Amino acid sequence: MEIEQHPLTPFLPENARLLMLGSFPPQRKRWCMEFYYPNWGNDMWRMMGLLFFADRNHFADNERKQFRKEAIVGFLREVGIALFDTASAVRRLQDNASDKYLEVVQPTDVPALLLRLPQCKAIVTTGEKATDTLCRMFSMASPKVGDFTEFVADGRAMRLYRMPSSSRAYPLALEKKAAAYRVMFQDLEMI
C-alpha cells in the first residue's frame, strides 16, 4: 500500500497560543482549497465563523462551494491558532477520508512544533485518531470529548483539549460541536 506524506507545511504563527491538530488531510479529490480542513463537507470553518463572527458562513463561499483561505489565514494569525496534524505519513486502508481507515506510519514530531511556538499553552485534537496518536506520544490518558487534561512538554505546563470531530460523519449538530469548542476558547480567553 502506498504511503502518503503530509501535503501541507505546518501553519505556525509566532503568536500562537493554541495548536490545533487533526489526524491527516483527506484525499486531494475532496479538497476545495489548499489548506487545513479543506473538505467542503467538513464543519471546522463553519464552527469558527459561528463562534467568532456569529455567522456560520463567514469563511464560506457558498456559490463556489469553497472556503475563503485568505480570510481563514488572517483570522488564525490574528487570534493565534497554529495548525498541523498528528500524522506526517499514513497509509489509507480504504479509498476514503475516514480516520478509521488511516494507519499512522510516521507520527508528527509535536514536541518540535511546540519548540517553534513559545507562547502556546494548549493543544486541541479534533477527533479520536488525532487524540490517540498524541496521547501515545506524550504517554498520557485521553481526556473525554469536550474536556481537557494537563501535561508537561519540554518543561512547559500544557493542556490537551479533546474536541468533537468537525467531520460531518461525527453524529453531532454543528451548533452542539461549536458549543464544546466555545468552552475551550473561553477557557483560553480567546473569545
N, C-alpha and C positions, 0 to 999 in steps of 0.2 A: 504494500500500500504506500502511496505517495505521502511524503512528509511535507507539510505546508509550513513555510516560515512566515512569521508575522509580517503583514504587508505595510504596516504603518510604523512610523517612529514614535517614541513616547512624546506626549504633549505635556511639557513640564514648565509652566510659567514660574518664574523665580519667586513670585509672591504666593505660591500655592500653599494653602493651609489644609487642603483635603486632596488625597489621592484616590481617585475612583478607578477601581479595577473590575473589568468584566472578565470573561474567560478567553475569548478569541473571536475575531470578526467572522461574520457569516461569509459564505462564498460570494465572490465578486458579482455573480449574476443577480444577487439580492440587494446590491448597493444602489443607493440613489445619490450618494455623494462620497467624496474621498476623505472620510473622517470617521471618527468613532460613532458607534451606534448608527450605522449607515442604512439599515434596512427601514424602508418606509413603513413597514408594519410594526416597528419597534416604538415603544412609547416614551423612551428616555427624554427626547427633546420636547415632546408634548407635556410631560411632567414638569420639566424645568420651566417651560413657558407658563404653565398653570401656577407653579409655586412662586416664581419671581416676578411675573408680569400679569397674573390673573387672566391669562389668555393661553389656552392650550395650543393655539395655532401661531403663537408669537414667532416661533422658529420655522414654521412650515410654509412652503409654497404649495398650497393645495392644488393649484391649477397644473403645475408641473409634476406634482407628486414627488417632491424632494424637499430636503431640509436646507435652510439657508446657512451654509457653512461659515461664511464670514461673520454673520451675526452671532453664531454659536461661539466661534473662536474669541471674538471681542468680549462676549459675556463671561466666558471662562477665565480669561485674563483679568477682567475687572474684579470678579468675585474670588479668584484664587483657587481654581479647581484644576488639578492635573489629571490626565487620563492615560491609561495603558491597559494591559491585560495580564492575567496571571500566567498565561502560557505564551512562550515565544515561538514554539513549534508544536504542531499537532498532526495527528492522523485523523481523518474523518472516516469513521467506521461505516457510515451510511451517507448517501448523497443528499444531505440536508443540513440545516443550520442548527440542529438541536445539540445542546451541550451534552445531552445524554449519550450521544454517539461521537464525542470527541475524546481521543486518547491524548493526554498531555505527554509529548515526547521530551520537551525541554521547558521546564518552568522558568518564568522570568526571574531575574535576579532583583527582587523587590528591595532588599537592603541597599543595593547600589542605586536604585532610583531614589530612595529616601535620602541618601547622601547628597543628591543633587537638589533636594527640596528642604532646605534648613528650617523653613517656617511651618512645615507640615506637622500637624498634630493628630491626624486621623486618616484612616483608610476606610473606604466603603467598598464592599464587594456587592456586585449586582446580580447575584444568582448563586445557586448551590455549588456548581463546579468551581467557580472562582473562589468561593469561601473555603471549600475543602482543600483546594490547592494551596491557598495562602496559609491556612491553619497547619497543614503539614510542614510548610516551610518554616514557620515560627514555633512549631511544637506546642500548639495551644488548642484548647477546645473551641468548637464553633459556637458563637452566640446564636440565640434563637432569631428567627426572622423579625426584623423591626427593633432589635436590641443591639447592644454592644458589649464587648469585653475589653479589658485593659491589658496591655502588654508593653514590653520594652524592646526597642530596636536601636541598637548601637548607643545604648545609654540614654535614649530619649523615651519618655513616657508617651505612649500612643494609645489610641482607641481603634478598635476594629468594629465598624458597624456592618451588620448584615442586613441588607435591604431586599425587598422582593425584586424578582427579575422584572426588567422593563419589557421583556418579550410578551407579546400578546398570547403566547402559548401558556403563560403563567395565569391561572384562572382567578384573577382579581381585577376589579374595575379600576380604571385609570385614577379616579378620584381617591380610591382606597390606597392604591400604591403611593400616590402623591402625599397622602396623609402620613404614611410611615416615613417618607423622606423628609417631610416638613419637620417632624420631631428631631431628626438628626441635624438638619440645617439650623434649627433653633438652638439645639444644644451647643453647636459650634459657633453660634452668634453670627451666622452668615445671612440670615433673614430675620 
